[in-house]
């Protein structure tokens, strides 16, 4: 409770009125009545500087009543009923690790920045709380509300991408990643819900940084992005999230249904077993994210691409296209047909779920 909204002392039970903590709270109310940080509207410049000092690379503010977040409002308020404003935070990733064909290198960068951003959001929320401002820092990626998948519901509380767009931190490219005007799509996002209004909000930028160069179309191993901009979410998630959620459940079912080690190895190769062990022992590994790796958009990113587009294709796009790897698809799907037609050197692996 904000100390400005404390009840009158006589409204409290008699034993509570004389409790040291209660007495201290009323003293603080009297002493701090005029403090600016406890006013209803926070100064946007002060709040932005707080976030940047905490380590964010960029930040934007969106009121919870805005139309852009209407479809998320009820769930956000169910988890943070005090919510009035959303703070959208960007942290950039190092580009070259994400571009590496070695997925261990790319995934290490994702996880490192994920942890970094989680710590930054926690730091911001803690500093606001110390100022008497209620704040809930959300998770960047995983863990999630995975049990809701069985109910056909999204497994996360807040969708960071549309909030980042509303906060002026970029627009969605045809690959469905947010492209920051400066950092490109080499970013991770988080959101903090706060119980205060902010003196100035941010709004979507006037242009989309996406170049529509179609390199993401060329690099995607399952053809999830069409040249016309359509997106096959199932094809993307089936492959890229193979060792998350549904893929893990299928592996458990395979182990349970296998009468022997030989029978198990007929369905799961030793390499796949080791890869899953790596995800379980360390952190889940994305299988691709090649669309993000090849994207040349963004002020800090575009220079080498404009200077020599052929070199960008040869050194960034081709190594990912040429990578020999299993690709996970549903039998009879457009994704299976795409792999067999476009990537003869990649191994088609059919999944059941």
PAFIZA-355468 format. One line per 5 residues: number of its first residue (from 1); for each residue z negated, x negated, y negated of C-alpha. Coordinates in steps of 0.2 Angstrom, whole numbers. Each point is the difference from the previous one (the first is absolute). Layout:
<atoms>
NUM = Z,X,Y  ...
</atoms>
This chain:
<atoms>
1 = 0,0,0  4,-6,-18  -16,-3,-9  7,10,-14  -1,16,11
6 = -18,-2,6  -10,17,1  -14,3,-11  -16,-9,7  -9,17,1
11 = 14,6,12  -5,-13,13  -14,1,13  -16,-6,-7  -1,-15,12
16 = 17,-5,-4  -3,0,-19  -13,-15,2  11,-10,12  3,-18,-8
21 = 19,2,4  1,17,-9  -10,-6,-15  12,-15,-1  15,11,0
26 = -6,10,-14  -4,-15,-10  18,-7,3  7,17,-6  -10,-2,-16
31 = 5,-18,-3  18,1,5  5,17,-7  13,-8,-12  8,-12,12
36 = 19,0,-1  2,-2,19  -9,16,3  11,10,-11  12,13,8
41 = 16,-10,-4  1,-19,5  9,-12,-11  16,-3,9  2,-18,-7
46 = -18,-4,6  3,7,17  17,-9,2  -8,-16,-4  -14,3,12
51 = 13,3,14  10,-16,-4  -16,-11,-2  -5,7,18  17,-8,7
56 = 13,14,-1  18,-5,-5  3,16,-8  -8,17,-3  3,18,-6
61 = -10,16,-3  5,18,6  -11,15,-4  -3,10,16  6,16,-8
66 = 18,-7,-2  14,9,9  5,-16,9  -16,0,11  -1,18,2
71 = 3,-1,19  -14,-12,2  -13,7,-12  -9,11,12  -3,-13,13
76 = -5,-13,-13  -13,12,-8  -6,4,18  -5,-18,2  -4,-4,-18
81 = -5,16,-9  -4,-9,-16  18,-6,-2  9,1,-16  11,-15,-1
86 = 9,-11,12  2,-19,-2  15,-7,8  -1,-18,4  14,-13,5
91 = -2,-17,8  15,-10,3  4,-9,16  8,-17,2  18,3,3
96 = 5,-14,12  -12,4,14  5,18,0  18,-6,2  -4,-11,15
101 = 8,5,17  -16,-6,8  -10,17,-1  -17,-10,2  4,-7,-17
106 = 5,16,-8  -14,10,7  -13,-13,-6  6,2,-18  -1,19,2
111 = -18,-1,7  -6,-13,-12  6,10,-16  -7,16,8  -17,-8,1
116 = 1,-7,-17  5,17,-8  -14,8,10  -12,-12,-8  7,3,-17
121 = -2,19,1  -17,-2,6  -4,-12,-14  7,13,-13  -10,14,7
126 = -16,-10,1  2,-5,-19  3,18,-5  -14,6,10  -11,-12,-9
131 = 6,8,-16  -6,17,6  18,6,4  3,7,18  14,-9,9
136 = 7,1,18  11,-14,6  12,5,13  7,-10,15  16,-10,-3
141 = 7,3,17  -10,0,16  -12,6,5  5,18,-1  -5,18,5
146 = 10,-2,16  -8,14,9  10,12,-11  16,-5,8  -4,11,15
151 = -1,15,-12  17,-4,-8  -7,-6,-16  2,-16,-10  -12,-13,5
156 = -5,-6,-17  -10,7,-15  10,-6,-14  19,-3,-1  1,-15,-11
161 = 19,-1,-4  2,16,-10  -15,-4,-10  7,-17,-4  16,8,-5
166 = -9,12,-11  -10,-14,-8  15,-9,-5  -1,-14,13  18,2,6
171 = 11,12,10  5,2,18  15,-9,6  12,7,13  -11,-9,13
176 = -15,11,-5  -10,-15,-7  -6,0,-18  9,-13,-10  -10,-7,-15
181 = 11,-4,-15  -7,-18,0  -6,-4,18  13,10,9  -6,8,17
186 = -10,-15,4  -16,9,-4  -14,10,8  -9,15,-8  -17,8,-1
191 = -8,14,-9  -17,3,-8  -7,17,-4  -11,0,-15  -11,14,-7
196 = 6,-2,-18  14,3,-12  10,-14,-7  5,-1,-18  18,-4,4
201 = 10,3,16  16,-8,7  16,9,5  15,-4,11  12,-14,-7
206 = 17,6,-6  10,-9,13  0,-4,18  0,-19,4  9,3,16
211 = 17,-8,0  7,11,14  8,-16,7  -2,6,17  -7,-16,7
216 = -15,10,8  13,11,8  8,-16,8  -16,-7,5  -9,15,8
221 = 1,-3,19  -1,19,4  11,7,-13  -14,10,-8  8,-2,-18
226 = 17,8,-2  13,-7,-13  -1,18,-8  -19,-3,-2  -6,12,14
231 = -16,-7,9  -4,2,19  -19,-1,0  -2,2,19  12,-15,3
236 = -9,-11,-12  -18,4,6  5,0,18  5,-19,-1  -9,-7,-15
241 = -17,8,5  2,-3,19  -17,-9,2  -9,13,-11  -5,18,5
246 = 13,8,11  6,-16,7  -18,-5,5  -2,17,8  15,-2,10
251 = -5,-17,6  -17,7,6  9,14,9  11,-13,9  -15,-11,5
256 = -8,16,7  15,6,9  5,-17,8  -6,-2,18  2,-19,0
261 = 3,-14,-12  18,-2,6  3,19,-4  -8,-3,-17  11,-15,-3
266 = 16,10,4  -4,10,-16  -8,-12,-11  6,-18,-1  -13,-15,-1
271 = 6,-3,-18  -4,18,-5  -17,-1,8  -4,-16,-10  7,7,-16
276 = -11,16,2  -15,-12,4  3,-9,-16  0,16,-10  -16,6,8
281 = -9,-17,-1  5,-4,-18  9,15,-10  14,11,4  17,-8,-2
286 = 15,9,-8  16,-3,10  12,0,-15  -3,4,-18  17,-8,-2
291 = 5,12,-14  -14,-7,-11  5,-18,5  18,1,-6  -3,10,-16
296 = 6,-10,-15  -6,13,-13  -13,-5,-14  0,-11,-15  -9,-14,10
301 = 11,2,15  17,3,-5  5,-17,-8  6,-9,16  9,15,6
306 = 10,2,-16  3,-19,0  7,-1,18  1,17,10  9,-8,14
311 = -14,-13,2  -13,14,0  8,9,14  2,-16,10  -18,-6,-2
316 = -10,16,-1  10,14,8  9,-8,14  -15,-9,8  -8,18,2
321 = 16,7,7  3,-14,12  -18,0,7  -1,3,19  -13,13,2
326 = -4,17,9  3,15,-10  -10,16,4  10,17,-1  0,17,8
331 = 13,3,14  15,8,-7  -5,-2,-18  11,-6,-14  -11,-15,-1
336 = 5,-5,18  18,2,-4  -1,-10,-15  -9,-15,9  13,0,14
341 = 15,1,-12  -6,-12,-14  -12,-12,8  6,-5,18  -12,-15,1
346 = -15,11,-3  -9,8,15  -1,19,0  -17,6,6  -2,19,3
351 = -16,8,-4  -7,16,7  -11,6,-15
</atoms>
